[in-house]
């Protein structure tokens, strides 16, 4: 074949990415990616986002996928670069975020370096991805890239991996990109819709539970219309937050704690639960028991996939198909019942709101978590995006931060990895440059990827990083206290976060009172650039409030 008729494999790979509509490749290249990097430099539509660590690149790619529904793309070299992507792969895979990872490798046909840096990365990635493949021929690049994107984006979305060895990247080929197909998800069977409607119509106290799988395009609109027609109350899991505006009078709360909260009492009151988009990766907001009492309480599973049966989840009716369409079908067919009684459920919600309001008004310093949540909610616009790292504050935000729109509270209740807060805020600011974005991080989680502050400054992003400072791994310390163990092994020293931010070219501030925190939050929201606020936080009452007070108050009702 004449060279003029052929395409270099790395050029073809980039053409395939362009064909998939890729906007960004996040990553840290190495020697083994140089052909790919050279090809990428000539792309007219894809921008390389050079990060300071592969994990940060992976978290950014996953969050891009979470917002857009299109696979985010990240890049690393072989060996240590690829192993640094492992946590981000698991984050995307468990969290249902479409992502494609591209890693380099030494030549696979002739190598003169022995086993230096060589790991079986494909085997490493296989258990934590939907698809992992080593390119062994340039001719196969179009089909393998298309397959990786197809699998990453279809339900349930997740991570896919392609390894591109050096010698394959340098090959010539006659192959061309493969166009994507038009795909429509199947609609739920009409008989299952009728069964669900009958169960709801004959119930006395039906309830909706909105989970991770419901956090997709169009589902928000259909669920809102369903609630408006029927008046059936709803609650969410942590990954279902914001699917319906939480200011709605029929909102019962978010199941942030494992059990014993006001919202769990409302669930106990229900005799028919519609579980929408249930995902086994989240702690379930209710447990089923295989006894006569459980059989009297019907559970309806609405999802794109059949229910994975386990000892505490075995639904009676399954409505399988596109979730938004299924809820539209149920809405059209259902006849609201005059016998429905939601009064007890709504009383639990009223009690929770009253309890939270009392806590949130406590303006002590260091800042009290419920007050902090209220201040952040007050300063963020309706479409503002709050990206939570992982720590005890995540529970306070899940319970107390009112989400108005889908994907405006990004928390990870799947892998629940520390270090994701800042990179996910950065990706959010890139996808939605016109919206206000805030990362809320504990001091422990922030320091795991704090080097990405330099990336954020270099990219001229607009975002605020709120660092909650208690000089300890506070979530584990809370659990340690709850288990009756001595305080041991969880405290450390921090840098001066203000100077640390400034050293990267960001703006640094230190909150000196609860009132001052409010001023700083407003200033950072209204001022372009990257801002960091060092906020001392008082976690001393976490154990008492979350493990004792809430459970006692809700039980008394």
CORSUL-V623144 format. One record per residue. SS is DSSP state (H for helix, E for strand, C for the rest). PHI is phi in whole degrees, -180 to 180 (999 if undefined). OMEGA is omega as a letter, one per 30 degrees, with the letter a starting at -180 (NA if undefined). Layout:
ss=[SS;SS]
phi=[PHI;PHI]
omega=[OMEGA;OMEGA]
//
This chain:
ss=[C;C;H;H;H;C;E;E;H;H;H;H;H;H;H;H;H;H;H;C;C;C;C;E;E;E;E;E;C;C;H;H;H;H;H;H;H;H;H;H;H;C;C;C;C;C;E;E;E;E;C;C;C;H;H;H;H;H;H;H;H;H;H;H;H;H;H;H;C;C;C;E;E;E;E;E;C;C;H;H;H;H;H;C;C;H;H;H;H;H;H;H;H;H;H;C;C;C;E;E;E;E;E;E;E;C;C;C;C;C;C;C;C;C;C;C;C;C;C;C;H;H;H;H;H;H;C;C;C;C;E;E;E;E;E;C;C;H;H;H;H;H;H;H;H;H;H;H;H;H;H;H;H;C;C;C;C;C;E;E;E;E;E;E;E;H;H;H;H;C;C;E;E;C;C;C;C;C;C;C;C;C;C;C;C;C;C;C;C;H;H;H;H;H;H;H;H;H;H;H;H;H;C;C;C;E;E;E;E;E;C;H;H;H;C;C;C;C;H;H;H;H;H;H;H;H;H;H;H;H;C;C;C;E;E;E;C;H;H;H;C;C;C;C;C;C;C;C;C;C;E;E;E;E;C;C;C;C;C;C;C;H;H;H;H;H;H;H;H;C;C;E;E;E;E;E;C;C;C;C;C;C;C;C;C;C;C;C;C;C;C;H;H;H;H;H;C;E;E;E;E;E;E;C;C;C;C;C;C;E;C;C;E;C;C;C;E;E;E;E;C;C;H;H;H;H;H;H;H;H;H;H;H;C;C;C;C;C;C;C;C;C;H;H;H;H;H;H;H;H;H;H;H;H;H;H;H;H;H;H;C;C;C;C;C;C;E;E;H;H;H;H;H;H;H;H;H;H;H;C;C;C;C;C;E;E;E;E;C;C;C;C;H;H;H;H;H;H;H;H;C;C;C;C;C;C;C;C;E;E;C;C;C;C;C;C;C;C;C;C;H;H;H;H;H;H;H;H;H;H;H;C;C;C;C;C;E;E;E;E;E;E;H;H;H;H;H;H;C;C;C;H;H;H;H;H;H;H;C;C;C;C;E;E;E;E;E;E;E;C;C;E;C;H;H;H;H;H;H;H;H;H;C;C;C;C;C;C;C;C;E;C;C;C;C;C;H;H;H;H;H;H;H;C;C;C;E;E;E;E;C;C;C;H;H;H;H;H;H;H;H;H;H;H;H;H;C;C;C;E;E;E;E;E;E;E;E;E;C;C;C;H;H;H;H;H;H;H;H;H;H;H;H;H;H;H;C]
phi=[999;-72;-61;-67;-88;-104;-123;-66;-58;-67;-65;-63;-58;-66;-60;-65;-64;-61;-63;-86;80;-66;-100;-134;-120;-93;168;-126;-73;-138;-53;-73;-105;-66;-63;-61;-63;-62;-65;-64;-64;-99;-73;-88;-128;-110;-109;-79;-109;-78;-104;-99;-160;-63;-63;-60;-62;-66;-63;-66;-63;-64;-69;-56;-64;-62;-75;-99;81;-99;-63;-76;-121;-131;-133;-146;-84;-78;50;-63;-66;-69;-66;-70;-89;-59;-63;-67;-63;-66;-59;-70;-66;-72;-82;71;-113;-70;-152;-121;-102;-117;-121;-86;-159;-61;-56;-99;-95;-141;-129;-109;-115;61;-106;-56;66;-90;-122;-82;-67;-62;-66;-63;-80;-54;-73;-118;-136;-84;-164;-140;-149;-96;-73;-114;-154;-62;-61;-91;-57;-58;-70;-73;-66;-60;-64;-62;-69;-59;-69;-62;-94;-82;-64;-75;-58;-176;-98;-131;-138;-127;-100;-116;-66;-57;-72;-70;-62;-95;-70;-110;-152;-93;-65;-132;-57;-99;-74;-75;-94;-89;-122;-117;-71;-63;-89;-66;-66;-60;-65;-68;-63;-64;-61;-63;-63;-63;-64;-69;-67;-92;-75;-102;-138;-74;-154;-105;-117;-102;-109;-58;-68;-84;-88;-134;-58;76;-64;-58;-63;-68;-67;-62;-65;-63;-66;-63;-73;-96;76;-72;-66;-140;-135;-129;-81;-64;-82;-99;-58;88;-59;-116;-51;-78;-82;-62;-62;-99;-76;-105;122;-114;-80;-86;-83;-73;-166;81;-85;-54;-66;-70;-66;-64;-62;-61;-78;-79;-113;-152;-115;-96;-98;-104;71;-59;-131;-66;-72;-89;-60;-66;-76;-152;-111;-94;-127;-85;-139;-65;-63;-67;-64;-76;-102;-76;-119;-108;-101;-113;-162;-79;-133;-63;-72;-81;-77;-141;-61;-117;-149;-152;-59;-86;-130;-122;-112;-112;159;-57;-65;-60;-66;-62;-69;-66;-62;-64;-61;-67;-91;-75;-113;-55;-101;-75;-88;-63;-136;-107;-61;-66;-58;-69;-67;-61;-65;-59;-66;-65;-60;-64;-64;-64;-60;-64;-68;-68;-82;-80;-96;-63;-141;-49;-67;-83;-51;-63;-68;-60;-60;-63;-64;-64;-61;-64;-90;-85;-67;-56;-99;-64;-114;-108;-110;-95;-76;-113;-180;-63;-62;-61;-67;-63;-69;-61;-77;-110;-91;-80;-88;-97;-138;-61;55;-105;-124;-92;-127;-114;-109;-116;-78;53;-87;-71;94;-92;-61;-66;-60;-69;-67;-63;-64;-62;-68;-78;-70;-125;-63;-87;-103;-83;-129;-135;-96;-114;-130;-74;-63;-67;-66;-60;-69;-73;-139;-64;-63;-72;-56;-62;-62;-62;-66;-62;-82;57;-79;-111;-162;-116;-113;-99;-100;-89;-106;-131;55;-163;-82;-65;-63;-72;-63;-61;-64;-59;-66;-63;-88;81;-87;-68;-70;-152;79;-128;-108;-152;-108;-111;-71;-74;-64;-64;-67;-61;-62;-64;-65;-91;92;-90;-96;-119;-141;-126;-69;-115;-166;-64;-66;-66;-59;-60;-61;-66;-61;-69;-62;-66;-61;-95;-118;-60;114;-99;-124;-124;-114;-86;-121;-61;-129;-105;-100;-63;-102;-51;-64;-63;-71;-76;-102;-122;-61;-62;-66;-67;-65;-70;-66;-64;-73]
omega=[a;a;a;l;a;l;l;a;a;l;l;l;l;l;l;l;l;l;l;l;a;l;a;l;a;l;l;a;l;a;a;l;a;l;l;a;l;l;a;a;a;l;l;a;a;a;l;l;a;a;a;l;a;a;l;l;a;l;l;l;a;a;l;l;l;a;a;a;l;a;l;a;l;a;l;l;a;l;a;l;a;l;l;l;a;a;l;l;l;l;l;a;a;a;l;a;a;a;l;l;l;l;l;l;l;l;a;a;l;l;a;a;l;a;a;l;a;l;l;a;l;l;l;a;a;a;a;l;l;a;l;a;l;l;l;l;l;a;a;a;a;a;a;l;l;a;l;l;l;a;a;a;a;a;f;a;l;a;l;a;l;l;a;l;a;a;l;l;a;a;l;a;l;a;l;a;l;l;l;l;l;a;l;l;a;l;a;l;a;a;l;l;a;l;l;l;a;l;l;a;a;l;l;a;l;a;l;l;a;a;a;a;l;a;a;l;l;a;l;a;a;l;l;l;l;a;l;a;a;a;l;a;a;l;a;l;l;a;l;a;l;l;l;l;a;l;a;a;a;l;a;l;a;a;a;l;a;a;l;l;l;a;l;l;l;l;a;a;a;l;l;a;l;a;a;l;l;l;a;l;l;l;a;l;l;l;l;l;a;l;a;l;l;a;l;l;a;l;a;a;l;a;l;a;l;a;l;a;l;a;a;l;l;a;a;a;l;l;a;l;l;a;a;a;l;a;l;l;l;l;a;a;a;l;a;a;l;a;l;a;a;a;a;l;a;l;l;l;l;l;l;l;l;l;a;l;l;l;a;a;a;a;l;l;f;a;l;a;a;l;l;a;l;a;l;l;a;a;a;l;a;a;l;a;l;a;a;l;a;a;a;l;l;l;l;l;l;a;a;a;a;l;a;a;l;l;l;l;a;l;a;l;a;l;a;a;l;l;a;a;a;l;a;l;l;l;l;a;l;a;a;a;a;a;l;a;l;l;l;a;l;l;l;a;l;a;l;l;a;a;l;l;l;l;a;l;a;a;a;l;l;l;l;l;l;a;a;a;l;l;a;l;a;a;a;l;l;a;l;l;a;a;l;l;l;l;a;l;a;l;a;l;a;l;l;a;l;l;l;l;a;a;l;a;l;l;a;a;l;l;a;l;l;l;l;l;l;l;a;l;l;l;a;l;a;a;a;l;l;a;l;l;l;a;l;a;a;a;a;a;a;a;a;a;a;a;a;a;a;a;l;a;a;l;a;l;NA]
//
